[in-house]
Amino acid sequence: MMFGFWFFDQGVSLGSITARLAASAMMVIWFLPMHEIVHIWVANSLLGNKFRLKSVNLQDFFDPIGSICMLLFGYGWAKPSHASSLVGSRREKVLVAIAGPIFNFVSAILSGIVYNSFLSLSMIIPPFVKWLLQFWIYLLRFNVTVSVINFLPVPPFDGFQILEAFVPKKFLSKFYKNYNIISLVLVFLVVFGFFDFPLRVLENALQSSVMLVSGLPFLFFGKILL
């Protein structure tokens, strides 16, 4: 199952445990709240800055359960910003919804660039750099996972907001009448691994793409130096 306890994995060491916990904490403190804040920023820009951001404090988006899941399972969430409700058209709702996953995808690329930077120093100060390499690769993976999971068409994920934009209103009204039952069924399918295979395939493909893209500058400069 996708949401297994990571500390049961084989080959876990003290260094990898501390690196993963540090990366998980960084996700909770910065990346998960920023995911929601980016939603608000995009909604605000689409409204021509007519809507004043009442709060952009990271602490306002802290979610205890989402934070615990981040530490235990490698995936978590912050308090939803409900930014899609601020805009009216379907196009705007889609733009607001995809802003969060795109933020995490870009963050994964930046993490990959930092990872490759430290990789070039691994021969100089290997003990400390090895831990940093683990830290940044975990940040890369976590951001990719958050980006991928959020495209699931399950509330409260961003994918559900995207789905809403394309479903005819007459079907949406029927959906909301059975919202609780449908949501429970969808969550059940997620928890018990129904989406595991396609998500794993997409996640692995994106991780490989991120590693490739983030390593291109170093490959380019390496060829110049040679």
N, C-alpha and C positions, 0 to 999 in steps of 0.2 A: 504493500500500500504506500501511497505517496507521502502520507503524513505520519510516517513511523518515527519512533524515538531515535534521534540521530546518535545518541551516545551508546547505542547497542551495536553500532557499526563496527566491523572488524578493522583493526589497525589504528584504533583511536589512541592517541598519545596525549600526554599532559599539554604539550605545545599546541596540538591541534584543538584540544578542548578549550584552552584559554583563548586561542585565536578566534574560534567560532563564537564563543561567548562574547568576546569583544566586538566582533562583527555584528552579532545579533543585537547587542546593546546599541551600536551605532544605527542600526536599522530602526530600532524603537525610538531613539532620541531624535534622529534627523530624517532619515529617508521616508519612513511611513507617514509622519506628520507633513513633510514637504509634498508627498503625493497628494494629500488633500488640499494643501495650500495652493498647489499648482492648478488644481481644478477651479478654485476660487479666482485666481489671477486670470485665467483664461476667460471665465464667465464675465469678470469685470471688464476685460478688454473688449469683449464682444458687445457689451452694453455701452461702450464708449465711455468707460470710467464713470458712469452715472451712479453705479452702486458703490458705496464706500465700504471698504474692507473694515468690518467692525473689529476683527481680531485676526492677527496673523501670528499669534504666539504659538510656538510649538507645543507648549504644555496643554493648550486648549484641545488638542487633538489626541491626547494620550488616552489609550484604551487599555485597561488592565488585562482583560482576557486576551485581546489581540497581542499584547506584549508577551504574555506567558506563552502563547502559541508560537510566537516568534522564537523564543528561547528554546522551547522543547521540540518543535517540529520543523523549524526553518522557514515557516511562513506565518505572517501575522498581519495585523491591520491597525489603523488608527480610527478615531471616531469619524464617521462619514461627514463630509462638508455639505452634502445635498446641493452642490453648486449647480447641478443640471436644472434644478427647479427655478433658478434665477433667470434662465433664458427661455425663450418661447418657441422658436422654430426647431424642427427636427435636426436640421443641419447644425445648428448651434449646440444642441444637446449632444450630438455625436462628437463635435470638436471638444467640448468640455469633458466628456467621458473618456476619450482616448488620451487626453493630456496627461493624466496620471500614469498610465502604463508607459507612455513615451518618455516621461521623466525618469522612470526607473530603468528603462532601456538605455537612455543616454548616460545615466549614472553608472550602469554596468560597463559601458564603453570607457568612461573616465576611470573607473576602478581598474579596468584592464590596462590602460595606459600607465597608471601608477604601478601596477604589478610588474609590467615590463621594464619600468624604470628601475625598480629595486632588483629585478632579475639581472640587470646589467651590472649591479654592484655585488652580486652574490659571491663572487670570487674574492672580494676585498674584505668584507666583514660578514662571513657566512652565518655564524650562529644567530645574530639578531635579525639579519635580512631574511633568513629562512622563516622566522615567525611572522615577519611582515608580509612575506609572500603568501603565507597561509591566510593571514587576515584579509588581504586585498582580494584573493581569489574567492574567499567566502562572501565578501561584499558583492563581488561580481555575480556569483551564483544566486545570492539572495535577491538581488535586484532583478535578475532575469526571471526568477521564480515568481516574484510579486507581479512583474509585468505580464507574464503568461497567465497566471491564475486569474488576474483581473479581467481577462477576456472571456471568462466563463459566463454564459448567459443565465447566471444565478444571482438573485438578490442576496446581499447588497453589492456584488461585484460590478465593476464598470461595464462589463459585457452585457449586463441586463439593461443598463441605460442605453447602450447602443442598440440592443434588440428592440427596445421600446420605440425607438425612432423609426423603425422600419415596419413594425407591425401595425396593420390598419386599426383605427380607433375602435371599430366595432368588436374586434377580437380582444383588444386590450380591456374593454369593459367586462367581457366574460372572464378574462384572466383575473382581474381584480376581485371579482365575485368569489373566485376560488383561490385567492392569493395564498392563504395559509397552507392549504393542502398541497398546492403545486410547489411552493417553496420548500416544504418538508420533504417532498419526494425528490426534488433536485438536490437538496443538501444531503439526503440519504445516499443518492447516487455518487456524489462527490466523496463523502466520507468512506464509503465502502468500495472505492476504487474503480467505479465505472468509467471515469475520465482519465484514469492513470496512464494508459498506454498513449493516447494522443497527446496528452500533456507532456509526458516524458519525451516523446519524439520531438515535439515543438521546442521544449526547454533545451534539450541537447543540441538541436540544430541552432538555436539562438545563441547558446553559450559558445559553440564552435565559431559562429559568425562574429560574435563579440571579440573572442580571442584573436581571430584573424584580423579584424579591422583595427583593434587596439595595438596589434603588433606590427602593422604596416609601416608606421613612421620609423620604428627602430630598425626594421629590415632595410628601409630606404637609406637611412643615414649610415647603417653598417656597410652597405655597398659603396657609399661615397668614401668612407674612411679607408676601405680596403683598396 
